[in-house]
């Protein structure tokens, strides 16, 4: 009888340790970049910046989660653009660096960026090279409009660990290089 009871306790402890391993899910920078690489071909925007029609196509994105032990996600974006001015189209290359605070939407099971800030912006067009500071507010509105409706990450509920975690309220934490999801209390 003691052996059976001891075996039962050992199995219970082993099951609890397995549950503890399954109770956290981590999203790395590589995971986010892979998802964004799949979305990049769809990232085309038409807008007006300082009254100038702009057609922008994102070519690449690089992700930095929790830089300098902060609670933000930083995106470095390279894009090509066509500026329409006086009936002519001018090709341009844009580099944008933005950062925002990740927010987990339980209903959508997705992570969005909020409180987005434009950290750096550069343009190279027809021999001109410079900063986009004069139009940074309009550019930031364009980026915010996109990120408000498009998640930077959507949880994969086909993964058994994720499916189990999403059955309960989740807490999200930003750590250096990854976003972690844990059951809420």
matplotlib code that plots the C-alpha trace (Angstrom):
import matplotlib.pyplot as plt

x = [0.0, 2.8, 4.5, 1.3, 0.9, 4.5, 4.1, 1.0, 2.8, 5.7, 3.3, 1.5, 4.7, 5.8, 2.5, 2.7, 6.2, 5.0, 2.1, 4.5, 6.5, 3.3, 2.1, 4.2, 4.5, 7.2, 7.4, 10.9, 12.1, 12.6, 9.0, 7.8, 10.1, 8.9, 5.3, 6.1, 8.1, 4.9, 2.9, 5.5, 4.1, 0.7, 2.0, 1.2, -0.2, -1.5, -1.6, -1.0, 2.0, 2.3, -0.3, 1.9, 0.4, 2.6, 2.4, 4.5, 5.6, 7.3, 10.2, 11.6, 11.2, 13.5, 12.1, 13.7, 11.7, 12.5, 15.6, 17.6, 15.3, 12.2, 8.6, 8.5, 8.8, 10.9, 10.4, 13.0, 11.3, 12.7, 10.2, 10.2, 7.8, 6.6, 6.0, 3.6, 4.4, 3.5, 2.3, 5.5, 6.4, 9.6, 11.0, 12.2, 13.6, 12.3, 13.8, 11.5, 12.2, 9.2, 8.5, 5.3, 4.0, 2.6, -1.0, -2.6, -6.2, -7.8, -10.8, -8.6, -5.8, -3.3, -0.7, -1.0, 1.3, 0.0, 1.5, 3.6, 6.5, 8.5, 12.2, 13.9, 13.0, 15.1, 14.4, 16.5, 14.8, 16.2, 19.5, 17.9, 18.9, 17.4, 15.2, 11.5, 11.1, 8.9, 6.2, 6.8, 3.3, 1.6, 3.9, 3.2, -0.5, -0.1, 1.9, -0.5, -3.5, -1.9, -0.8, -4.2, -5.9, -3.1, -1.6, 2.2, 1.6, -1.4, -1.4, -1.4, -4.2, -3.4, -0.4, -1.7, 0.2, -1.3, -4.7, -4.5, -3.2, -5.9, -8.6, -7.7, -7.0, -3.4, -0.8, 1.7, 5.3, 8.0, 11.4, 14.7, 14.3, 10.9, 7.2, 5.9, 2.4, 1.4, -1.9, -3.4, -4.5]
y = [0.0, 2.4, 1.7, 2.5, 5.7, 6.7, 5.9, 8.1, 11.0, 10.7, 10.7, 13.7, 15.7, 14.8, 15.9, 19.2, 19.8, 19.1, 21.5, 24.2, 23.8, 24.1, 27.1, 29.6, 30.4, 32.6, 34.5, 35.4, 38.1, 35.4, 34.3, 37.9, 38.5, 35.3, 36.4, 39.9, 38.5, 36.7, 40.0, 42.2, 41.6, 42.8, 46.0, 48.6, 51.9, 54.9, 58.2, 61.9, 63.2, 67.0, 67.1, 64.9, 61.6, 58.7, 55.0, 53.1, 49.4, 47.8, 45.7, 44.5, 44.7, 43.9, 43.4, 44.2, 43.1, 44.7, 46.7, 48.1, 46.1, 48.2, 47.1, 48.1, 46.4, 48.3, 47.9, 48.9, 49.2, 49.7, 50.7, 51.9, 54.7, 56.7, 60.3, 62.0, 65.6, 67.9, 65.0, 63.1, 60.1, 60.1, 56.9, 57.1, 54.8, 55.2, 53.9, 54.2, 53.2, 53.0, 51.6, 50.8, 49.1, 45.6, 44.9, 41.5, 41.4, 38.2, 38.3, 38.4, 36.3, 38.7, 41.2, 44.8, 47.8, 50.9, 54.3, 54.1, 56.6, 57.5, 57.3, 57.9, 58.4, 58.9, 59.4, 59.1, 60.4, 61.8, 62.8, 64.2, 62.5, 63.7, 63.2, 63.2, 65.2, 67.9, 65.3, 63.0, 63.5, 62.6, 59.6, 58.5, 58.7, 56.5, 53.9, 54.1, 53.6, 50.4, 49.0, 49.7, 47.2, 44.7, 42.6, 42.2, 38.6, 36.3, 33.3, 29.9, 28.0, 24.8, 24.5, 22.4, 24.6, 27.8, 26.3, 25.3, 28.7, 30.6, 28.8, 30.9, 34.7, 35.5, 37.9, 39.1, 40.3, 41.8, 40.4, 41.1, 39.3, 37.8, 38.2, 35.7, 34.6, 33.1, 32.2, 35.2, 35.1]
z = [0.0, 0.8, -2.5, -4.3, -2.4, -3.0, -6.7, -6.8, -5.1, -7.5, -10.5, -9.1, -8.6, -12.2, -13.6, -11.7, -13.1, -16.6, -16.1, -14.9, -18.1, -20.2, -18.2, -20.0, -23.7, -25.2, -28.4, -29.6, -31.9, -34.5, -34.2, -34.7, -37.6, -39.3, -39.0, -40.2, -43.2, -44.2, -43.9, -45.7, -49.2, -48.1, -46.5, -49.1, -48.1, -50.0, -48.1, -48.2, -46.3, -46.1, -49.0, -51.2, -52.4, -51.3, -52.2, -49.7, -49.9, -46.9, -47.9, -44.6, -40.8, -38.0, -34.4, -31.1, -28.0, -24.7, -25.7, -22.8, -20.4, -21.4, -21.9, -25.5, -28.9, -31.5, -35.2, -37.8, -41.2, -44.7, -47.4, -50.9, -51.9, -54.9, -54.3, -56.8, -57.3, -60.2, -62.3, -61.9, -59.7, -57.8, -56.2, -52.6, -50.0, -46.4, -43.1, -40.1, -36.5, -34.2, -30.8, -29.0, -25.9, -26.7, -25.7, -25.6, -26.8, -25.4, -27.7, -30.8, -29.2, -30.7, -29.7, -30.9, -30.4, -28.7, -27.8, -30.8, -31.1, -34.1, -33.0, -36.3, -39.9, -43.1, -46.7, -49.8, -53.0, -56.2, -54.7, -51.5, -48.3, -45.0, -42.0, -42.2, -39.0, -40.6, -41.5, -38.6, -37.1, -40.3, -40.8, -37.2, -37.8, -40.9, -38.8, -35.9, -38.2, -39.5, -36.2, -34.5, -36.9, -37.6, -34.8, -34.7, -33.4, -33.3, -31.0, -32.8, -31.1, -33.1, -30.7, -27.7, -25.1, -26.5, -26.7, -23.1, -22.0, -24.0, -22.1, -19.0, -18.6, -19.6, -18.3, -20.8, -19.9, -22.1, -21.4, -23.1, -26.5, -25.9, -24.9, -22.3, -21.7, -18.4, -16.8, -14.9, -11.3]

ax = plt.figure().add_subplot(projection="3d")
ax.plot(x, y, z, "-o")
ax.set_aspect("equal")
plt.show()
